[in-house]
Amino acid sequence: MTVNALLNNKPAKTITLPSSSTLADVCNTLAKNRIGTVLIVDDGKLCGIVSERDVVRLLASSGDKALNSTASDCMTRKLVTCTRTDTVSMVMERMTTGRFRHIPIVENDELLGIVSIGDVVKYRMAEVEREAQEIRDYIATT
Protein backbone atom coordinates (compact mmCIF):
# COMPACT_ATOMS: atom_id res chain seq x y z
CA MET A 1 0.00 0.00 0.00
CA THR A 2 1.17 3.51 -0.73
CA VAL A 3 1.01 6.73 1.25
CA ASN A 4 -1.69 7.91 -1.16
CA ALA A 5 -4.14 5.44 0.40
CA LEU A 6 -3.38 6.87 3.85
CA LEU A 7 -3.73 10.40 2.52
CA ASN A 8 -7.16 9.60 1.08
CA ASN A 9 -8.38 8.56 4.55
CA LYS A 10 -7.34 11.82 6.22
CA PRO A 11 -9.02 15.21 6.42
CA ALA A 12 -8.18 17.42 3.46
CA LYS A 13 -6.91 20.27 5.63
CA THR A 14 -3.40 20.13 7.05
CA ILE A 15 -2.72 22.36 10.06
CA THR A 16 0.09 24.84 9.41
CA LEU A 17 1.50 27.99 10.98
CA PRO A 18 4.03 30.58 9.78
CA SER A 19 7.53 30.54 11.29
CA SER A 20 6.82 33.90 12.94
CA SER A 21 4.15 32.32 15.19
CA THR A 22 5.00 32.35 18.87
CA LEU A 23 5.51 29.16 20.77
CA ALA A 24 2.32 30.04 22.66
CA ASP A 25 0.50 30.06 19.28
CA VAL A 26 2.01 26.68 18.47
CA CYS A 27 0.89 25.26 21.84
CA ASN A 28 -2.62 26.63 21.37
CA THR A 29 -2.82 25.15 17.87
CA LEU A 30 -1.62 21.74 19.06
CA ALA A 31 -4.13 21.72 21.92
CA LYS A 32 -7.08 23.10 19.94
CA ASN A 33 -6.64 20.58 17.12
CA ARG A 34 -5.57 17.69 19.37
CA ILE A 35 -2.45 17.04 17.31
CA GLY A 36 1.17 16.35 18.18
CA THR A 37 2.86 18.31 15.42
CA VAL A 38 2.30 21.45 13.41
CA LEU A 39 3.91 22.09 10.05
CA ILE A 40 5.61 25.44 9.55
CA VAL A 41 4.94 27.02 6.17
CA ASP A 42 6.22 30.35 4.85
CA ASP A 43 5.18 31.73 1.46
CA GLY A 44 3.48 28.44 0.62
CA LYS A 45 6.66 26.41 1.21
CA LEU A 46 7.21 23.88 3.99
CA CYS A 47 10.19 25.09 6.01
CA GLY A 48 9.92 23.20 9.30
CA ILE A 49 7.97 21.15 11.78
CA VAL A 50 7.33 21.70 15.50
CA SER A 51 6.40 18.74 17.66
CA GLU A 52 5.34 18.47 21.27
CA ARG A 53 8.85 17.23 22.00
CA ASP A 54 10.35 20.40 20.50
CA VAL A 55 8.10 22.52 22.71
CA VAL A 56 9.03 20.58 25.85
CA ARG A 57 12.76 20.89 25.11
CA LEU A 58 12.53 24.67 24.69
CA LEU A 59 10.40 25.06 27.80
CA ALA A 60 12.85 22.95 29.80
CA SER A 61 15.81 25.05 28.72
CA SER A 62 14.21 28.52 28.76
CA GLY A 63 11.25 28.34 31.12
CA ASP A 64 8.04 30.27 30.51
CA LYS A 65 9.83 33.00 28.52
CA ALA A 66 10.11 30.35 25.78
CA LEU A 67 6.42 30.96 25.02
CA ASN A 68 7.42 34.29 23.44
CA SER A 69 9.94 32.55 21.15
CA THR A 70 8.97 31.98 17.55
CA ALA A 71 8.29 28.68 15.86
CA SER A 72 11.49 29.18 13.88
CA ASP A 73 13.42 29.12 17.18
CA CYS A 74 12.51 25.52 17.92
CA MET A 75 11.36 23.95 14.66
CA THR A 76 13.15 21.09 12.98
CA ARG A 77 14.46 22.46 9.71
CA LYS A 78 16.08 19.36 8.25
CA LEU A 79 12.93 17.53 7.24
CA VAL A 80 12.44 13.96 6.20
CA THR A 81 9.49 13.79 3.82
CA CYS A 82 7.70 11.24 1.72
CA THR A 83 5.63 11.24 -1.47
CA ARG A 84 2.25 9.73 -2.29
CA THR A 85 3.94 6.87 -4.14
CA ASP A 86 6.13 5.78 -1.22
CA THR A 87 5.01 2.59 0.44
CA VAL A 88 3.74 2.50 4.00
CA SER A 89 6.65 0.17 4.82
CA MET A 90 9.14 2.77 3.55
CA VAL A 91 7.52 5.47 5.69
CA MET A 92 7.48 3.20 8.73
CA GLU A 93 11.21 2.53 8.25
CA ARG A 94 12.00 6.27 7.97
CA MET A 95 10.02 7.01 11.13
CA THR A 96 11.69 4.20 13.05
CA THR A 97 15.19 5.10 11.89
CA GLY A 98 14.70 8.83 12.47
CA ARG A 99 12.82 8.32 15.76
CA PHE A 100 9.99 10.68 14.84
CA ARG A 101 6.23 10.23 14.73
CA HIS A 102 5.14 12.48 11.84
CA ILE A 103 6.27 12.78 8.25
CA PRO A 104 5.09 15.44 5.76
CA ILE A 105 3.94 14.36 2.32
CA VAL A 106 5.58 16.62 -0.27
CA GLU A 107 5.74 16.49 -4.05
CA ASN A 108 7.28 19.16 -6.30
CA ASP A 109 7.71 21.44 -3.27
CA GLU A 110 3.94 21.24 -2.62
CA LEU A 111 2.73 20.15 0.82
CA LEU A 112 0.05 17.50 0.36
CA GLY A 113 -0.48 16.43 3.96
CA ILE A 114 1.11 14.60 6.86
CA VAL A 115 1.24 10.99 8.00
CA SER A 116 1.45 10.11 11.68
CA ILE A 117 2.64 6.92 13.31
CA GLY A 118 -1.01 6.44 14.31
CA ASP A 119 -2.00 6.37 10.62
CA VAL A 120 0.69 3.78 9.94
CA VAL A 121 -0.26 1.60 12.92
CA LYS A 122 -3.96 1.75 12.00
CA TYR A 123 -3.14 0.59 8.47
CA ARG A 124 -0.84 -2.15 9.73
CA MET A 125 -3.45 -3.43 12.21
CA ALA A 126 -6.05 -3.62 9.43
CA GLU A 127 -3.55 -5.46 7.24
CA VAL A 128 -2.77 -8.03 9.97
CA GLU A 129 -6.49 -8.58 10.61
CA ARG A 130 -7.14 -9.04 6.89
CA GLU A 131 -4.30 -11.58 6.62
CA ALA A 132 -5.59 -13.47 9.66
CA GLN A 133 -9.09 -13.58 8.15
CA GLU A 134 -7.69 -14.89 4.86
CA ILE A 135 -5.89 -17.67 6.73
CA ARG A 136 -9.08 -18.55 8.67
CA ASP A 137 -11.05 -18.61 5.41
CA TYR A 138 -8.43 -20.80 3.76
CA ILE A 139 -8.42 -23.27 6.64
CA ALA A 140 -12.23 -23.38 6.68
CA THR A 141 -12.37 -24.25 2.96
CA THR A 142 -9.80 -27.05 3.01
C-alpha positions as CSV (number, residue, x, y, z in Angstrom):
1,M,0.0,0.0,0.0
2,T,1.2,3.5,-0.7
3,V,1.0,6.7,1.2
4,N,-1.7,7.9,-1.2
5,A,-4.1,5.4,0.4
6,L,-3.4,6.9,3.9
7,L,-3.7,10.4,2.5
8,N,-7.2,9.6,1.1
9,N,-8.4,8.6,4.6
10,K,-7.3,11.8,6.2
11,P,-9.0,15.2,6.4
12,A,-8.2,17.4,3.5
13,K,-6.9,20.3,5.6
14,T,-3.4,20.1,7.1
15,I,-2.7,22.4,10.1
16,T,0.1,24.8,9.4
17,L,1.5,28.0,11.0
18,P,4.0,30.6,9.8
19,S,7.5,30.5,11.3
20,S,6.8,33.9,12.9
21,S,4.2,32.3,15.2
22,T,5.0,32.3,18.9
23,L,5.5,29.2,20.8
24,A,2.3,30.0,22.7
25,D,0.5,30.1,19.3
26,V,2.0,26.7,18.5
27,C,0.9,25.3,21.8
28,N,-2.6,26.6,21.4
29,T,-2.8,25.1,17.9
30,L,-1.6,21.7,19.1
31,A,-4.1,21.7,21.9
32,K,-7.1,23.1,19.9
33,N,-6.6,20.6,17.1
34,R,-5.6,17.7,19.4
35,I,-2.5,17.0,17.3
36,G,1.2,16.4,18.2
37,T,2.9,18.3,15.4
38,V,2.3,21.4,13.4
39,L,3.9,22.1,10.1
40,I,5.6,25.4,9.6
41,V,4.9,27.0,6.2
42,D,6.2,30.4,4.9
43,D,5.2,31.7,1.5
44,G,3.5,28.4,0.6
45,K,6.7,26.4,1.2
46,L,7.2,23.9,4.0
47,C,10.2,25.1,6.0
48,G,9.9,23.2,9.3
49,I,8.0,21.2,11.8
50,V,7.3,21.7,15.5
51,S,6.4,18.7,17.7
52,E,5.3,18.5,21.3
53,R,8.9,17.2,22.0
54,D,10.4,20.4,20.5
55,V,8.1,22.5,22.7
56,V,9.0,20.6,25.9
57,R,12.8,20.9,25.1
58,L,12.5,24.7,24.7
59,L,10.4,25.1,27.8
60,A,12.8,23.0,29.8
61,S,15.8,25.1,28.7
62,S,14.2,28.5,28.8
63,G,11.2,28.3,31.1
64,D,8.0,30.3,30.5
65,K,9.8,33.0,28.5
66,A,10.1,30.4,25.8
67,L,6.4,31.0,25.0
68,N,7.4,34.3,23.4
69,S,9.9,32.6,21.1
70,T,9.0,32.0,17.5
71,A,8.3,28.7,15.9
72,S,11.5,29.2,13.9
73,D,13.4,29.1,17.2
74,C,12.5,25.5,17.9
75,M,11.4,24.0,14.7
76,T,13.1,21.1,13.0
77,R,14.5,22.5,9.7
78,K,16.1,19.4,8.3
79,L,12.9,17.5,7.2
80,V,12.4,14.0,6.2
81,T,9.5,13.8,3.8
82,C,7.7,11.2,1.7
83,T,5.6,11.2,-1.5
84,R,2.2,9.7,-2.3
85,T,3.9,6.9,-4.1
86,D,6.1,5.8,-1.2
87,T,5.0,2.6,0.4
88,V,3.7,2.5,4.0
89,S,6.7,0.2,4.8
90,M,9.1,2.8,3.6
91,V,7.5,5.5,5.7
92,M,7.5,3.2,8.7
93,E,11.2,2.5,8.2
94,R,12.0,6.3,8.0
95,M,10.0,7.0,11.1
96,T,11.7,4.2,13.0
97,T,15.2,5.1,11.9
98,G,14.7,8.8,12.5
99,R,12.8,8.3,15.8
100,F,10.0,10.7,14.8
101,R,6.2,10.2,14.7
102,H,5.1,12.5,11.8
103,I,6.3,12.8,8.3
104,P,5.1,15.4,5.8
105,I,3.9,14.4,2.3
106,V,5.6,16.6,-0.3
107,E,5.7,16.5,-4.1
108,N,7.3,19.2,-6.3
109,D,7.7,21.4,-3.3
110,E,3.9,21.2,-2.6
111,L,2.7,20.1,0.8
112,L,0.0,17.5,0.4
113,G,-0.5,16.4,4.0
114,I,1.1,14.6,6.9
115,V,1.2,11.0,8.0
116,S,1.4,10.1,11.7
117,I,2.6,6.9,13.3
118,G,-1.0,6.4,14.3
119,D,-2.0,6.4,10.6
120,V,0.7,3.8,9.9
121,V,-0.3,1.6,12.9
122,K,-4.0,1.8,12.0
123,Y,-3.1,0.6,8.5
124,R,-0.8,-2.1,9.7
125,M,-3.4,-3.4,12.2
126,A,-6.0,-3.6,9.4
127,E,-3.5,-5.5,7.2
128,V,-2.8,-8.0,10.0
129,E,-6.5,-8.6,10.6
130,R,-7.1,-9.0,6.9
131,E,-4.3,-11.6,6.6
132,A,-5.6,-13.5,9.7
133,Q,-9.1,-13.6,8.2
134,E,-7.7,-14.9,4.9
135,I,-5.9,-17.7,6.7
136,R,-9.1,-18.6,8.7
137,D,-11.0,-18.6,5.4
138,Y,-8.4,-20.8,3.8
139,I,-8.4,-23.3,6.6
140,A,-12.2,-23.4,6.7
141,T,-12.4,-24.2,3.0
142,T,-9.8,-27.0,3.0
